[in-house]
Amino acid sequence: MRKTSFFRVSSATAGHAPRKRFGQNFLVDGAVIAAIVHAIDPRPGETLVEIGPGLGALTQPLLERLGALHVVEIDRDLIARLRARFTPEQVTIHAGDALAFDFAALAIHAPLRVAGNLPYNISTPLLFHLARFADRVRDMHFMLQKEVVERICAEAGSTAYGRLSVMLQSRFYVEALFDVSPESFDPPPKVRSAIVRLIPKPCAALPDVSAAALSTVVSIAFSQRRKMLRNTLKSLFTEADLAAQKIDPAARAEALTLDDFVRLAKILPGIKANYGSE
Ligand code: SAM
C-alpha cells in the first residue's frame, strides 16, 4: 500500500467537541482528503451517499465534483451545522443511524456510490449492513482502521483472515488503496487508518449459495479459529462430509478458501442455494 504525505489545513473541529461515542475523528489533512476524492473519482450526476459527513471535510470536495449528494449523519449538532452550510438542493441530509438506513431507497435510477470516513466503533456491523445492498451499489470507498482493511483484504492462510474477509470477499472485489496516519485527523485516533475500495461482484461471479448458509458455516468455523475443523464444525458436518468436499478435517478455519467455504455451505442441511436470500 502507498503511504500518503500530509499537510494540515485547519482545525476542523473548531466550536464542536468531538464525540467519542460517535467515533468522531475529523479529517484535517488536505492531501489525504484530495487523495480520497481522487480515488472515488466522482462525476456530475452520479448518485453518491456519504456516511458520517461530520463537519464536511469530504462532503465539500465531493459536492464540488458531483453537484449534489446524499449524507447520513447521526449527530444532531453536526446535522444543524450541515443544514446551515449546504442547501437542500446541494446536500440531502438523512438524519439518523446508518446501521438502520435503507440504502436501496437511494438507488432508484442508478447504482449507488457509497463513501465515508466511517466511525470505527461500528465499522464491522456497518459493512455487514451495507453488504445487503450490494446488488444496488456500484462501489464503496471507506476510511477504516487499518487493521480492519487488512482483515477485509486478507487471503486464506494469513492471521488477518477471518469471517469479515470471507463474507465481504464473497460479495465484493476488495482492494486496499493507501494508509492514513493518525496526524491526519483531529483528534488523532489511537490507530492507523487505511482506505479500502469494495466493488460488488456481478451475478455471474457470486457464489451459488445463500449468504445465510455461508455465514453460518464461516461464523462457526472461525468461532474457535485455533481448533481443527473436525471439532468446530462437528455440529454441522461429519468428518466424512468434510473429506467428501476435499476439506482436511484436521485443518483450521484460516486454511479454507472462499471456494472451500462455499462447497461446505452448499451441503449445509436445511438451507437452499441462492446467494441473494439471507
Ligand atoms: N467525514 C468526516 C471527516 O472525515 O472529517 C467525519 C468522520 S468521523 C470518523 C465519523 C462520522 O460518522 C461522524 O460525523 C459521526 O457523527 C458519524 N456517525 C457516527 N455514528 C454514526 C451512525 N451510526 N450513523 C451515521 N453517522 C454516524
Boltz pocket constraint, residues with backbone or C-beta under 6 A from the ligand:
constraints:
  - pocket:
      binder: B
      contacts: [[A, 21], [A, 22], [A, 23], [A, 24], [A, 25], [A, 26], [A, 27], [A, 28], [A, 51], [A, 52], [A, 53], [A, 54], [A, 55], [A, 56], [A, 57], [A, 58], [A, 72], [A, 73], [A, 74], [A, 75], [A, 78], [A, 96], [A, 97], [A, 98], [A, 99], [A, 116], [A, 117], [A, 118], [A, 119], [A, 120], [A, 122]]
      max_distance: 6.0
